[in-house]
Amino acid sequence: MVRCVRADELSVIQQRLELGAGPWPTADPFLFCVHHLDVYPEGNGAFGPDASLLGGRQIGQDFASADGWNMYHGESVPGFPQHPHRGFETITFTRKGLVDHADSMGATARYGRGDVQWMTAGKGIVHAEMFPLLNNDEPNTLELFQIWLNLPAANKMVEPHFTMFWEHDIPHVSADGVDITVIAGSLGTARPPMAPPASWASHADSDIAIWHISLAEGATWELPPATHADTTRVLYLFEGDSLGVADDHVDQYSGAVINADDWVTLAAPSGGAECLVLQGRPIREPVAQYGPFVMNTDDEIRQAFADYQATQFGGWPWDVDGPVHGADDGRFAHHATGEIERV
């Protein structure tokens, strides 16, 4: 968790961050951000890699990036089999590859290739996120960001659900070697789909923004000021040797808490750059977190574990822990309400 301390009122970069292989540092109201980039090999016809490539991996807990990819908690198909959440939201921006979702409400989805799933865990949900390898004659590359956004105390026990932002519905701002994917937070005339109703992002004064910014070599762009003086803005450089930030810069695989009060020029040197920006006004409530549960007090965390042990948040209606939705690469969402979306 980042605590924003401004040492120099004139400095654009207020705090520097190191980005390792695991989750990146975040600031209230964000809880977690991770970037997965896995260049999976050809599929084996059963949605996983050739079994001969699994030797030496810690199956069920594979995060070592051997050969440039991970199985994570998957055994035969990479991904994250069923696991619970309560008290926050997951925002999954999948740039490459596909994710197969299944949950305790009986809902399923297959999304990717620029889509975003915004899931409100609320009072409790169990879901699986599997990464099926559909290409059997070429590599299967997966790239995604998963971001956890806190819920205000008043909304932590709302009913769970998810919303799909399909790639064609997500606006872009593009000009002169710059392309910004606007997932949350209006940018000029670009207005993304509406966040779920219980989300902190649905509050008009939350100042939430999630922007993916790509700059070609030599391109510049001015990051506009935030709406509110107490908004925190964090920039993560995940591609490129460096990125100019006003009169300063951030280096490869690093980030910064930056001044959100004024226009800030971003400039890409040789090779270009890609960064993710997370901004928002802090919720300013106590955070009690243990694994997949995020509440306000330790007693509420203990209650979350007790509720999960007693009810499994509705139970798991699937025959396997990590369902995969077949060989058809069509994207879809089948909601618990019965509504079906197809792309």
Backbone hydrogen bonds, N-H to C=O, Kabsch-Sander energy under -0.5 kcal/mol:
donor,donor_aa,acceptor,acceptor_aa,energy
2,V,26,T,-5.6
4,C,2,V,-0.6
5,V,3,R,-0.6
7,A,5,V,-0.9
11,S,8,D,-1.8
14,Q,12,V,-0.8
14,Q,257,V,-2.9
15,Q,257,V,-1.4
17,L,255,G,-2.7
19,L,253,Y,-1.9
20,G,18,E,-0.7
24,W,33,C,-3.6
30,F,27,A,-2.7
31,L,148,W,-3.0
32,F,148,W,-1.0
33,C,24,W,-0.5
34,V,146,Q,-2.1
36,H,34,V,-0.6
36,H,144,L,-3.0
37,L,35,H,-0.5
38,D,142,L,-2.8
39,V,68,G,-2.1
40,Y,38,D,-1.2
40,Y,140,N,-2.0
43,G,135,N,-3.4
44,N,48,G,-2.4
50,D,42,E,-0.6
53,L,50,D,-2.2
54,L,51,A,-1.7
57,R,54,L,-1.8
59,I,57,R,-1.6
60,G,74,G,-1.0
61,Q,58,Q,-2.6
62,D,72,Y,-2.7
63,F,61,Q,-0.8
68,G,65,S,-1.9
69,W,66,A,-1.3
72,Y,62,D,-2.1
73,H,79,G,-1.7
74,G,71,M,-2.3
74,G,79,G,-0.7
79,G,71,M,-1.8
80,F,129,E,-3.5
82,Q,321,D,-2.4
83,H,127,H,-1.7
85,H,125,I,-2.2
86,R,292,P,-1.4
87,G,122,G,-2.6
87,G,156,K,-0.6
89,E,149,L,-2.5
90,T,119,M,-2.4
91,I,147,I,-3.0
92,T,90,T,-0.5
92,T,117,Q,-2.8
93,F,91,I,-0.6
93,F,145,F,-2.4
94,T,92,T,-0.7
94,T,115,D,-2.3
95,R,93,F,-0.7
95,R,143,E,-1.8
96,K,143,E,-1.7
99,V,111,Y,-3.0
100,D,130,M,-3.2
101,H,99,V,-0.6
101,H,109,A,-3.2
102,A,128,A,-1.3
103,D,107,A,-1.7
104,S,126,V,-2.3
106,G,103,D,-1.7
108,T,334,H,-2.1
109,A,101,H,-2.0
110,R,332,F,-2.5
111,Y,99,V,-2.1
113,R,97,G,-1.1
114,G,94,T,-3.4
115,D,112,G,-0.6
116,V,165,F,-2.5
117,Q,92,T,-2.1
118,W,116,V,-0.5
118,W,163,T,-2.9
119,M,90,T,-3.1
119,M,117,Q,-0.6
120,T,118,W,-0.5
120,T,161,H,-2.8
121,A,88,F,-2.0
121,A,119,M,-0.8
122,G,88,F,-0.8
123,K,158,V,-2.9
124,G,121,A,-2.0
125,I,85,H,-2.0
127,H,83,H,-2.4
128,A,102,A,-2.6
129,E,80,F,-2.7
130,M,100,D,-2.4
131,F,78,P,-3.0
133,L,47,F,-1.7
134,L,132,P,-1.1
136,N,134,L,-0.6
140,N,40,Y,-2.2
141,T,139,P,-0.6
142,L,38,D,-3.0
143,E,96,K,-1.9
144,L,36,H,-2.3
145,F,93,F,-2.5
146,Q,34,V,-2.3
147,I,91,I,-2.6
148,W,32,F,-2.6
149,L,89,E,-2.1
149,L,147,I,-0.6
150,N,29,P,-2.8
151,L,87,G,-1.1
155,N,152,P,-2.1
156,K,152,P,-0.6
156,K,153,A,-1.0
158,V,155,N,-1.4
161,H,120,T,-1.6
163,T,118,W,-2.6
165,F,116,V,-3.2
166,W,164,M,-0.7
169,D,166,W,-2.4
170,I,166,W,-0.7
170,I,167,E,-1.1
173,V,180,I,-2.1
174,S,172,H,-0.5
175,A,178,V,-2.0
178,V,175,A,-1.1
179,D,214,S,-2.4
180,I,173,V,-2.4
181,T,179,D,-0.5
181,T,212,H,-2.8
182,V,171,P,-2.6
182,V,180,I,-0.6
183,I,181,T,-1.0
183,I,210,I,-1.9
184,A,210,I,-1.4
187,L,190,A,-2.3
190,A,187,L,-2.2
191,R,189,T,-0.6
199,S,196,P,-1.5
200,W,150,N,-0.5
202,S,199,S,-1.3
203,H,200,W,-1.5
206,S,203,H,-2.0
209,A,279,Q,-2.2
210,I,184,A,-2.2
211,W,277,V,-2.0
212,H,181,T,-1.9
213,I,211,W,-0.6
213,I,275,C,-3.0
214,S,179,D,-2.7
215,L,273,A,-3.0
216,A,177,G,-3.1
218,G,268,A,-2.0
218,G,269,P,-0.6
219,A,216,A,-2.5
221,W,266,L,-2.2
223,L,221,W,-0.7
223,L,264,V,-3.3
226,A,260,A,-3.1
231,T,228,H,-1.3
232,T,280,G,-2.4
233,R,258,I,-0.6
234,V,278,L,-2.8
235,L,256,A,-2.9
236,Y,276,L,-2.6
237,L,254,S,-2.6
238,F,236,Y,-0.8
238,F,274,E,-1.4
239,E,274,E,-1.5
243,L,250,V,-2.2
244,G,267,A,-3.4
245,V,248,D,-2.5
246,A,265,T,-3.5
248,D,245,V,-2.4
250,V,243,L,-2.2
252,Q,241,D,-1.9
253,Y,237,L,-0.7
254,S,237,L,-0.8
254,S,251,D,-0.9
255,G,17,L,-2.5
256,A,235,L,-2.3
257,V,15,Q,-2.7
258,I,233,R,-2.2
258,I,256,A,-0.6
259,N,12,V,-2.8
264,V,223,L,-2.1
266,L,221,W,-3.5
267,A,244,G,-1.8
268,A,219,A,-2.6
272,G,269,P,-1.9
273,A,215,L,-2.4
274,E,239,E,-2.6
275,C,213,I,-2.6
276,L,236,Y,-2.1
277,V,211,W,-2.8
278,L,234,V,-2.5
279,Q,209,A,-2.3
280,G,232,T,-2.0
281,R,206,S,-3.3
288,A,286,P,-0.5
288,A,295,M,-3.1
289,Q,287,V,-0.5
290,Y,293,F,-2.3
293,F,290,Y,-1.8
294,V,86,R,-2.4
295,M,288,A,-3.3
301,I,297,T,-1.4
302,R,298,D,-2.4
303,Q,299,D,-2.1
304,A,300,E,-2.0
305,F,301,I,-2.1
306,A,302,R,-2.2
307,D,303,Q,-2.9
308,Y,304,A,-2.4
309,Q,305,F,-2.5
310,A,306,A,-1.9
311,T,307,D,-2.8
312,Q,308,Y,-2.4
314,G,311,T,-1.4
315,G,312,Q,-1.2
332,F,110,R,-1.8
333,A,341,E,-2.4
334,H,108,T,-3.3
335,H,333,A,-0.6
335,H,339,E,-2.8
338,G,335,H,-1.9
341,E,333,A,-3.0
343,V,331,R,-2.6
